[in-house]
Amino acid sequence: MDNETYHIPVMLQACIQGLNIKPEGTYLDLTFGGGGHSREILKHLKGGHLFGFDQDSDVLDNVPDDDRFTFLQANFRDLKRYLKLYGVHQVDGILADLGISSHQIDEPGRGFSTRYDADLDMRMNQSGDLTAASILHSYEEEELHRIFGQYGEVKNAKSLARAIVAERAVNPIQTIAHFKSLLERFAPRGKQFKYFAQVFQALRIVVNDELGALRDMLTQSAEVLAPGGRLVVMSYHSLEDRLVKNFIQKGKFHGEVDKDFFGNIQRPLEPVNKKALVADSEEVASNPRARSAKLRIAEKR
């Protein structure tokens, strides 16, 4: 699969403009994937360097042969630790295109998509132990209820959790086809695909600890950015976007913004765009994944 079909970058030029690239600067692409963002960043570097992070081994074929690029097969929640190995303490820009790649969705065996039958896997890092099937097999009913309600915003999460526990006692749920046959009993009429997507999103978030990793990444990003450095984050659902928005606006994930004695807001980053940027209608028509994308840009104070 070529890089362009592996994953089509959303709002590519807006991301690049948001980074405000200095040719001699040091930059991070925390979600390398098909390498579309990285290749565009490299076009703007002269003397600078780019580090690309991705925990998915499937991306290795996309890594460019370029002295200005270093690939790190790692979760972006460990960015500080990996940068330290290379003697890097400050960077000039950080880009993160969150969520799942087109390749991961389109690869049947990965278990991310309801379009195919496969094992319920959903691991972005294929060396990890936790899978969607193991969650359905071992988590208590109350925890399943919380997961589907909190991470999938599933209205009948309690009934679904109860049905999963009853089903697995008779027949363990290992495949997408088996799980979908159960989900169809609970999906609102005419909205089956949306319901499947909500449930799968909830499982995927837990399998990969996506929100925990995002919190770690945002906190560390603020620490490693040089003054004037830019953070550019693209999110695809409200749970991600809320964390990004709160951290940029408040410097933390919950509660009210802190202020000093004089009433000045205390936060490490300054929002560059007051509202999230969204894709235009032309891009949405050519790349449906862009429909839910929200792009936020911040600058280190």
Rosetta blueprint (number, residue, H / E / L):
1 M L
2 D L
3 N H
4 E H
5 T H
6 Y H
7 H L
8 I L
9 P L
10 V L
11 M L
12 L H
13 Q H
14 A H
15 C H
16 I H
17 Q H
18 G H
19 L H
20 N L
21 I L
22 K L
23 P L
24 E L
25 G L
26 T E
27 Y E
28 L E
29 D E
30 L L
31 T L
32 F L
33 G L
34 G L
35 G L
36 G H
37 H H
38 S H
39 R H
40 E H
41 I H
42 L H
43 K L
44 H L
45 L L
46 K L
47 G L
48 G L
49 H E
50 L E
51 F E
52 G E
53 F E
54 D L
55 Q L
56 D L
57 S H
58 D H
59 V H
60 L H
61 D H
62 N H
63 V L
64 P L
65 D L
66 D L
67 D L
68 R L
69 F E
70 T E
71 F E
72 L E
73 Q L
74 A L
75 N L
76 F H
77 R H
78 D H
79 L H
80 K H
81 R H
82 Y H
83 L H
84 K H
85 L H
86 Y L
87 G L
88 V L
89 H L
90 Q L
91 V E
92 D E
93 G E
94 I E
95 L E
96 A E
97 D E
98 L L
99 G L
100 I L
101 S L
102 S H
103 H H
104 Q H
105 I H
106 D H
107 E L
108 P H
109 G H
110 R H
111 G L
112 F L
113 S L
114 T L
115 R L
116 Y L
117 D L
118 A L
119 D E
120 L L
121 D L
122 M L
123 R L
124 M L
125 N L
126 Q L
127 S L
128 G L
129 D L
130 L L
131 T L
132 A H
133 A H
134 S H
135 I H
136 L H
137 H H
138 S H
139 Y L
140 E L
141 E H
142 E H
143 E H
144 L H
145 H H
146 R H
147 I H
148 F H
149 G H
150 Q H
151 Y H
152 G L
153 E L
154 V L
155 K L
156 N L
157 A H
158 K H
159 S H
160 L H
161 A H
162 R H
163 A H
164 I H
165 V H
166 A H
167 E H
168 R H
169 A H
170 V H
171 N L
172 P L
173 I L
174 Q L
175 T E
176 I H
177 A H
178 H H
179 F H
180 K H
181 S H
182 L H
183 L H
184 E L
185 R L
186 F L
187 A L
188 P L
189 R L
190 G L
191 K L
192 Q H
193 F H
194 K H
195 Y H
196 F H
197 A H
198 Q H
199 V H
200 F H
201 Q H
202 A H
203 L H
204 R H
205 I H
206 V H
207 V H
208 N L
209 D L
210 E H
211 L H
212 G H
213 A H
214 L H
215 R H
216 D H
217 M H
218 L H
219 T H
220 Q H
221 S H
222 A H
223 E H
224 V H
225 L E
226 A E
227 P E
228 G E
229 G E
230 R E
231 L E
232 V E
233 V E
234 M E
235 S E
236 Y L
237 H L
238 S H
239 L H
240 E H
241 D H
242 R H
243 L H
244 V H
245 K H
246 N H
247 F H
248 I H
249 Q H
250 K H
251 G L
252 K L
253 F L
254 H L
255 G L
256 E L
257 V L
258 D E
259 K E
260 D L
261 F L
262 F L
263 G L
264 N L
265 I E
266 Q E
267 R L
268 P L
269 L E
270 E E
271 P E
272 V L
273 N L
274 K L
275 K L
276 A L
277 L E
278 V L
279 A L
280 D L
281 S H
282 E H
283 E H
284 V H
285 A H
286 S H
287 N L
288 P H
289 R H
290 A H
291 R H
292 S H
293 A L
294 K E
295 L E
296 R E
297 I E
298 A E
299 E E
300 K E
301 R L
